[in-house]
Amino acid sequence: MNNGNFNGYDPNNRNQNGYSQGFMGSYDPNANAPYQANNYQDNSSTQGYNPYDGGTYGNPNPNGYNAYQQPQNGYNAQFQGGYSQNPGFNAAPAGVNAGAAAGTGTMTLADYSKKIFLWMGAGLGLTFFVALGLMLYLTSGSELDLYLKFTNMLPVFYGGIIVELVLAFVLSLFVKKLPYGASLGLFIAYSIVSGVTFTPILCVYDAGSAIFAFAAAAVLFVSFAIYGIVTKRDLSKLGPLLMIGLIVLILFSVIGIFVHMSWASIIIALIGIAIFIGLTAYDTQKIKASYNAYSGNDEMLKKLSVNLALQLYLDFVNLFIYILKLMGKARR
């Protein structure tokens, strides 16, 4: 009657303790080999039984009984070697997000967003504190004192611009490779240096204009940041257009240095405001996209929070500068 081979199962064969030998191999319904009564010895095998691939049950009993027992840990009939030490959990299939596979992430989207805006606000506060201190130092005394101090500070201002570019380049290019502490340190250094290079602008315009421009920039920034968060429109398509607009803005700014026309400065300011309004919404929407890409990997999210804080910081600062250039009044 037997047309198959259980390769070791013999219900009548019992060891000295009275336990059945149990399964010793894979079932082959096409085999005609006789039953085999192997004396199974205790071993440390925990390979899962796979009915599709001829797997075996190892000895699940730590006392070495030669009896068939249903495995108590995770049994997976669909993965080769799908035995799991954790009850009820199967081996993770290939292609799972690397961050999520780590399984240690606890940061929510709200926490991630809060961290980004916290670092952005801290950077802005540090920048304006440094700029305000230097401005008060430069503007104290007579006009001659101002001229002499400002002239002596010119190398510092130009050097600061170069340092800013280097720091921004490093933070943008190596954000995923740098440790979180190093990225944060570079961002703080950038905020301080930016305060130094920002000082001449505050020295040119009176305090009332600066306060008005700051308030206007804050309202526009918050409005379009909220739009970037709540809109269902995919703003990633605006990225190439905004980059082109930024290049055009730089070219106009360079031309404006040599061509002193009132209309040129107005056009440059309007283009600048429009571009950085768009970048505010665009960069804010990237918060959710980056979180979804690295959800579960808290270390990477912390690194990216510094990079996005820098981008939003630059959006706000440039928005403030172009509003100030458009509507600000120069000091008398």
C-alpha positions in Angstrom: 0.0 0.0 0.0 2.9 2.3 0.6 3.8 4.5 -2.5 5.8 7.1 -0.5 8.7 7.5 1.7 8.5 9.3 5.0 12.2 8.7 5.4 12.4 7.7 9.0 8.9 7.8 10.4 7.9 4.5 12.0 4.8 4.7 14.3 5.7 1.2 15.7 9.3 1.9 16.4 9.9 3.3 19.8 13.1 4.0 21.8 13.9 2.7 25.2 11.9 5.5 26.9 8.8 4.7 24.9 8.8 7.7 22.6 8.2 7.4 18.9 11.1 8.1 16.6 9.1 10.9 14.8 10.0 12.6 11.5 13.6 12.2 10.5 13.6 13.5 7.0 11.4 14.9 4.2 8.4 13.3 2.8 8.7 12.3 -0.9 5.4 11.0 -2.3 7.1 9.7 -5.4 9.7 7.6 -3.7 9.3 3.8 -3.1 12.1 3.4 -0.7 11.4 1.3 2.4 10.9 2.9 5.8 14.1 3.7 7.7 14.4 3.6 11.4 17.3 6.0 12.2 18.3 6.4 15.7 18.1 10.2 16.0 20.6 11.8 18.3 20.3 15.2 19.9 21.8 18.0 17.9 21.6 21.8 17.8 19.9 22.0 14.4 17.0 24.4 14.4 16.4 24.5 10.6 12.8 25.0 9.8 10.7 22.2 8.1 10.0 23.3 4.5 7.5 21.1 2.6 8.5 22.8 -0.6 12.2 22.2 -0.3 12.8 19.0 1.6 13.8 20.6 4.9 13.9 18.8 8.2 12.7 19.3 11.7 15.7 19.5 14.1 15.4 18.3 17.6 13.2 20.9 19.4 13.6 19.1 22.8 16.5 20.3 24.8 16.5 17.0 26.8 17.2 15.0 23.7 14.0 13.0 23.5 13.6 11.3 20.2 10.1 12.4 19.8 8.3 14.5 17.2 7.2 17.8 18.7 5.5 20.8 17.0 8.0 23.7 17.0 7.0 26.3 19.6 8.8 29.2 17.8 8.0 30.8 14.5 7.3 28.3 11.8 7.5 29.6 8.2 6.6 27.2 5.4 7.4 29.7 2.7 11.0 30.7 3.3 14.0 28.3 3.2 15.4 28.1 6.7 12.4 30.1 7.9 12.9 29.3 11.6 12.6 32.3 13.9 13.7 32.5 17.5 11.0 35.0 18.2 7.5 33.4 18.4 5.1 34.5 15.7 7.7 36.4 13.6 8.9 35.3 10.2 12.1 36.2 8.4 11.9 39.6 6.8 11.6 39.4 3.0 14.2 41.0 0.8 13.5 44.6 -0.3 12.4 45.9 3.0 13.4 49.5 3.6 16.9 49.5 5.1 15.9 52.0 7.8 12.8 50.2 8.8 14.6 46.8 8.8 16.8 48.2 11.6 13.7 48.2 13.8 15.0 50.7 16.3 13.3 53.9 15.0 11.0 55.7 17.4 10.9 59.2 15.9 7.5 60.3 14.6 6.9 62.8 11.8 5.9 65.4 14.3 9.1 64.9 16.3 11.1 65.1 13.0 9.4 68.3 11.9 9.8 69.8 15.3 13.5 69.1 15.3 14.0 70.7 11.9 12.2 74.0 12.8 13.8 74.0 16.2 17.3 74.0 14.6 16.2 76.5 12.0 15.0 78.9 14.7 18.1 78.4 16.8 20.3 79.2 13.7 18.3 82.3 12.9 18.5 83.5 16.5 22.2 83.0 16.6 22.7 84.8 13.3 20.7 87.9 14.3 22.3 88.0 17.7 25.8 88.1 16.2 24.8 90.6 13.5 23.1 92.9 16.0 26.1 92.9 18.2 28.5 93.7 15.4 26.2 96.3 14.0 26.0 98.1 17.4 29.8 98.0 17.6 30.3 99.4 14.1 27.7 102.1 14.3 28.8 103.4 17.7 30.8 106.7 17.5 31.1 109.2 14.7 30.7 108.6 10.9 34.5 108.5 10.7 34.7 105.8 13.3 32.1 103.8 11.3 34.1 104.2 8.1 37.3 103.1 9.7 35.8 100.1 11.6 33.9 99.0 8.5 37.0 99.2 6.3 39.0 97.1 8.8 36.2 94.5 8.8 36.0 94.1 5.0 38.5 91.2 4.9 36.4 89.5 7.6 33.2 90.0 5.7 34.6 88.6 2.4 36.3 85.8 4.2 33.1 84.9 5.9 31.3 84.6 2.5 33.9 82.0 1.4 33.5 80.1 4.7 29.7 80.2 4.3 29.9 78.6 0.9 32.3 75.9 2.0 30.2 75.0 5.1 27.0 74.9 3.0 28.7 72.7 0.4 29.9 70.3 3.0 26.6 70.1 4.8 24.7 69.5 1.6 27.0 67.0 0.0 28.1 64.9 3.0 25.0 65.1 5.2 24.5 61.3 5.1 28.2 60.5 5.9 28.9 63.0 8.7 28.0 62.1 12.3 25.0 63.9 13.6 27.1 65.9 16.1 29.5 67.1 13.4 26.6 68.2 11.1 25.1 70.1 14.0 28.4 71.7 14.8 28.9 72.8 11.2 25.4 74.3 11.1 26.0 76.3 14.3 29.3 77.5 12.8 27.5 78.5 9.6 24.9 80.5 11.6 27.7 82.4 13.4 29.6 83.2 10.2 26.4 84.2 8.5 25.8 86.7 11.3 29.1 88.3 10.5 28.4 88.6 6.8 24.9 89.8 7.5 26.1 92.8 9.5 26.8 95.1 6.6 23.2 94.8 5.4 21.9 95.8 8.9 24.3 98.7 8.9 22.9 100.1 5.6 19.2 100.1 6.5 17.6 101.7 9.5 16.1 99.7 12.4 12.5 100.3 11.4 13.0 98.9 7.9 14.8 95.9 9.3 12.0 95.1 11.7 9.3 95.5 9.1 11.2 93.3 6.6 11.7 90.6 9.3 7.9 90.7 10.1 7.0 90.5 6.5 9.4 87.6 5.8 8.1 85.8 8.9 4.5 86.0 7.7 5.3 84.9 4.1 7.6 82.1 5.4 5.0 80.7 7.8 2.2 81.0 5.2 4.0 79.1 2.5 5.5 76.6 4.9 2.0 75.7 6.0 1.0 75.4 2.3 3.9 73.1 1.7 2.8 70.9 4.5 -1.0 70.7 3.8 -1.1 70.8 0.0 -1.7 67.5 -1.9 0.0 68.9 -4.9 3.4 67.4 -5.7 5.8 70.3 -5.5 8.9 68.3 -6.5 8.1 69.3 -10.1 8.9 72.9 -9.2 12.4 72.0 -8.2 14.0 72.4 -11.7 12.1 75.7 -12.3 13.2 77.1 -9.0 16.8 76.2 -9.7 16.6 77.9 -13.1 15.1 81.0 -11.4 17.9 81.0 -8.8 20.5 81.0 -11.6 18.7 83.9 -13.3 18.6 85.7 -10.0 22.3 85.4 -9.5 23.0 86.6 -13.1 20.7 89.6 -12.5 22.5 90.4 -9.2 25.9 90.3 -10.9 24.6 92.6 -13.7 23.1 94.9 -11.1 26.6 95.4 -9.6 27.8 97.1 -12.8 24.5 98.6 -14.1 23.1 101.0 -11.5 19.5 101.4 -12.4 16.6 101.7 -10.0 14.4 99.4 -12.0 17.1 96.7 -12.0 17.2 96.5 -8.2 13.4 96.3 -8.1 13.2 93.5 -10.6 16.0 91.6 -8.7 14.2 92.0 -5.4 10.8 90.8 -6.8 12.4 87.8 -8.5 14.2 86.9 -5.3 11.0 87.1 -3.2 9.1 84.9 -5.7 11.9 82.3 -5.8 12.3 82.0 -2.1 8.6 81.9 -1.4 8.5 78.9 -3.8 11.5 77.3 -2.2 9.9 77.7 1.2 6.9 75.6 0.2 9.2 73.2 -1.8 11.6 72.5 1.0 8.9 72.2 3.6 7.2 69.5 1.6 10.5 67.6 1.5 10.2 67.1 5.3 7.5 64.4 4.8 9.2 62.9 1.8 12.5 62.5 3.7 10.7 61.1 6.7 8.9 58.5 4.6 12.2 57.5 3.0 14.1 56.9 6.2 11.3 56.1 8.7 12.7 53.8 11.4 16.3 55.1 11.0 16.5 57.7 13.7 20.2 58.4 13.2 19.7 59.3 9.5 16.6 61.4 10.3 18.6 63.4 12.8 21.3 64.1 10.2 18.7 65.1 7.6 17.0 67.4 10.1 20.2 69.5 10.2 20.3 69.7 6.4 16.7 70.6 6.0 17.0 73.2 8.8 19.8 74.8 6.8 17.7 74.9 3.7 14.8 76.5 5.4 17.1 78.9 7.2 18.5 80.0 3.9 15.0 80.4 2.5 14.0 82.7 5.4 17.2 84.8 5.4 17.1 85.4 1.6 13.4 86.3 1.8 14.2 88.8 4.5 17.1 90.3 2.5 15.1 90.8 -0.7 12.1 92.3 1.1 14.5 94.7 2.8 16.1 95.6 -0.5 12.7 96.2 -2.0 11.1 98.2 0.8 13.8 99.2 3.2 15.1 102.7 3.9 18.8 103.5 4.1 20.3 105.0 7.2 20.9 108.7 7.1 
